[in-house]
């Protein structure tokens, strides 16, 4: 029998269990009962701490994603040197998340988030806009310093930056052996850096 939950399970633990389930069995397997089993507690114990069930579990995944993005941008902003060095710091952190949480794109792009839980979709969009503003700010600094080409809008460069790791994330999420994230990430970065350098 699963152990009773005597303390609040860390939301990160729930998010990781949810992502592991999605990686192994698909988004349809994301139920409170399955997550409870994965973390070794009873379903009622999980519901006591996550009364919203699946919606609360999805919120935990978004918490994890928000924490990673926020930390990556914080590190990038503190990184000494040119804007491309700062962007590379942020990029490398995103690639490490792709490798660690292979199922993240499946969940973030799923109907469970975009159609079923619209309040979570709205939260995801608001956080994306905040992070876009911060990363585009780094790009603008690079443009002002002559390190990044200024003939393309910073927000458009941000979309290209995002695409460098999202394509890897989507391919890797389908099958772990479909792409080597590290090798492809290095190739994508070289193409991105060449493309945005004046």
TIRONU-995283 format. One record per residue (C-alpha): residue in one letter; x, y, z. Coordinates in steps of 0.1 Angstrom, whole numbers, padded with zeros to 4 digits, always signed. Layout:
aXYZ;...
REM end
This chain:
x+0000+0000+0000;x+0012+0035-0008;x+0025+0055+0021;x+0004+0082+0037;x+0014+0118+0030;x+0024+0133+0063;x+0040+0165+0050;x+0032+0187+0019;x+0048+0172-0011;x+0071+0196-0029;x+0054+0209-0060;x+0086+0203-0079;x+0084+0166-0070;x+0048+0165-0084;x+0058+0183-0115;x+0087+0159-0122;x+0064+0129-0116;x+0038+0143-0140;x+0064+0149-0167;x+0078+0114-0163;x+0043+0100-0167;x+0038+0120-0199;x+0071+0110-0213;x+0064+0073-0207;x+0026+0071-0214;x+0015+0104-0230;x-0007+0133-0218;x-0037+0110-0214;x-0019+0093-0185;x-0018+0125-0165;x-0043+0119-0137;x-0040+0126-0100;x-0042+0088-0093;x-0013+0081-0116;x+0008+0109-0102;x+0000+0098-0067;x+0012+0062-0076;x+0044+0076-0092;x+0053+0096-0061;x+0043+0067-0037;x+0014+0082-0019;x-0023+0075-0018;x-0046+0094-0042;x-0066+0109-0013;x-0034+0122+0003;x-0024+0139-0030;x-0059+0153-0033;x-0057+0168+0002;x-0027+0189-0009;x-0037+0193-0046;x-0075+0196-0044;x-0078+0207-0080;x-0063+0174-0092;x-0050+0176-0127;x-0053+0214-0128;x-0031+0217-0097;x-0006+0192-0112;x-0004+0213-0144;x+0001+0244-0123;x+0030+0226-0106;x+0045+0220-0140;x+0041+0257-0149;x+0057+0266-0115;x+0087+0245-0125;x+0089+0260-0159;x+0086+0295-0145;x+0113+0289-0120;x+0137+0276-0146;x+0130+0305-0170;x+0133+0331-0143;x+0166+0316-0130;x+0180+0314-0165;x+0172+0350-0173;x+0186+0361-0139;x+0219+0342-0146;x+0220+0357-0181;x+0215+0393-0168;x+0243+0387-0142;x+0267+0372-0168;x+0295+0396-0176;x+0304+0403-0212;x+0285+0409-0244;x+0249+0402-0251;x+0255+0370-0270;x+0273+0356-0240;x+0242+0364-0219;x+0219+0349-0244;x+0241+0318-0246;x+0238+0314-0208;x+0200+0315-0211;x+0201+0291-0241;x+0222+0265-0223;x+0199+0265-0194;x+0169+0259-0217;x+0187+0230-0234;x+0195+0214-0200;x+0157+0216-0192;x+0149+0200-0226;x+0172+0171-0217;x+0160+0167-0181;x+0122+0171-0188;x+0117+0155-0222;x+0079+0156-0220;x+0077+0193-0212;x+0067+0204-0248;x+0040+0177-0249;x+0024+0191-0218;x+0029+0228-0225;x+0014+0225-0260;x-0014+0201-0250;x-0051+0207-0251;x-0051+0199-0214;x-0034+0233-0209;x-0047+0253-0239;x-0083+0243-0240;x-0092+0226-0207;x-0075+0249-0182;x-0077+0283-0198;x-0066+0301-0166;x-0033+0282-0168;x-0030+0290-0205;x-0034+0327-0196;x-0008+0324-0169;x+0016+0306-0194;x+0011+0334-0219;x+0016+0362-0193;x+0049+0346-0182;x+0060+0341-0217;x+0054+0378-0225;x+0074+0387-0194;x+0103+0365-0203;x+0102+0377-0240;x+0104+0413-0227;x+0135+0404-0206;x+0153+0385-0233;x+0145+0411-0260;x+0159+0436-0235;x+0192+0417-0236;x+0190+0417-0274;x+0184+0454-0275;x+0214+0461-0253;x+0235+0440-0278;x+0220+0460-0307;x+0229+0493-0290;x+0264+0481-0284;x+0268+0470-0321;x+0271+0433-0310;x+0238+0422-0326;x+0225+0433-0359;x+0200+0462-0356;x+0182+0457-0389;x+0159+0431-0374;x+0135+0439-0345;x+0146+0425-0311;x+0113+0407-0306;x+0117+0390-0340;x+0152+0379-0330;x+0137+0366-0298;x+0113+0344-0317;x+0143+0330-0337;x+0162+0325-0304;x+0132+0306-0290;x+0130+0284-0321;x+0166+0273-0316;x+0157+0252-0286;x+0120+0246-0292;x+0126+0226-0323;x+0150+0204-0304;x+0125+0201-0275;x+0097+0190-0298;x+0117+0164-0316;x+0133+0151-0285;x+0100+0149-0267;x+0087+0124-0292;x+0115+0099-0289;x+0147+0103-0269;x+0167+0087-0297;x+0153+0109-0325;x+0179+0137-0319;x+0210+0143-0299;x+0201+0175-0280;x+0236+0185-0272;x+0250+0181-0307;x+0220+0198-0323;x+0220+0226-0297;x+0256+0234-0306;x+0248+0235-0343;x+0217+0256-0337;x+0236+0281-0316;x+0263+0285-0342;x+0237+0293-0369;x+0218+0317-0346;x+0250+0335-0336;x+0262+0339-0372;x+0227+0351-0382;x+0225+0378-0356;x+0261+0390-0357;x+0265+0422-0378;
REM end
